[in-house]
Amino acid sequence: MTLTSKFGFSKLVLGFMGAALLLSGCGAEVELTSEPVEPVTNTVVDDHSGWWCNAHGIPEDQCSMCSAKAAKEFKADGDWCEEHNRAESQCFKCDASRADKFANLYEAKYGKQPPAITP
């Protein structure tokens, strides 16, 4: 019994055509450029379990943007920036120098500068 008689000539032809199609690729041309490509980086999601809030550059338990309890306390003390919806003392948008206080806390604890704040 030959291969063509067992499977039929049409199945054999279709098989060869399918293999040829797979081996030939899609035919799309790829253009290479000399422009640099930004590397893909893994983004760390802040799960709020550590001491430092990476997203806001403040100790986690004091972060008025992540902790409803802290926000409530800051609002009760009259320390609130209505424009940016955070404690005024933590509003780096109104006064960027306020970040220095928290950066110093981080540096005292870890001996290095804190990670960059997520914009």
Residue pairs with C-beta under 8 A, 6 or more apart in sequence:
3 12
4 12
44 54
46 53
46 54
46 55
46 66
48 60
48 66
48 67
50 60
51 59
51 60
51 109
52 58
52 59
52 60
52 106
52 114
52 115
53 59
53 60
53 63
53 65
53 66
54 115
54 117
54 118
55 65
55 66
55 117
55 118
56 63
56 65
56 66
56 86
56 90
56 117
56 118
57 92
57 99
57 102
57 103
57 106
57 114
57 117
58 64
58 65
58 90
58 102
59 102
59 105
60 66
60 67
61 67
61 70
62 70
62 90
63 70
63 90
64 70
64 71
64 74
64 80
64 86
64 87
64 90
65 71
65 85
65 86
65 90
70 87
71 86
71 87
74 80
74 87
74 88
74 89
74 90
79 87
79 88
79 89
80 86
80 87
80 88
81 87
81 88
81 91
81 93
81 94
83 93
83 94
84 91
84 93
84 94
88 94
89 98
90 98
90 102
91 98
92 98
92 99
92 117
99 117
102 114
103 113
103 114
106 112
106 113
106 114
107 113
107 114
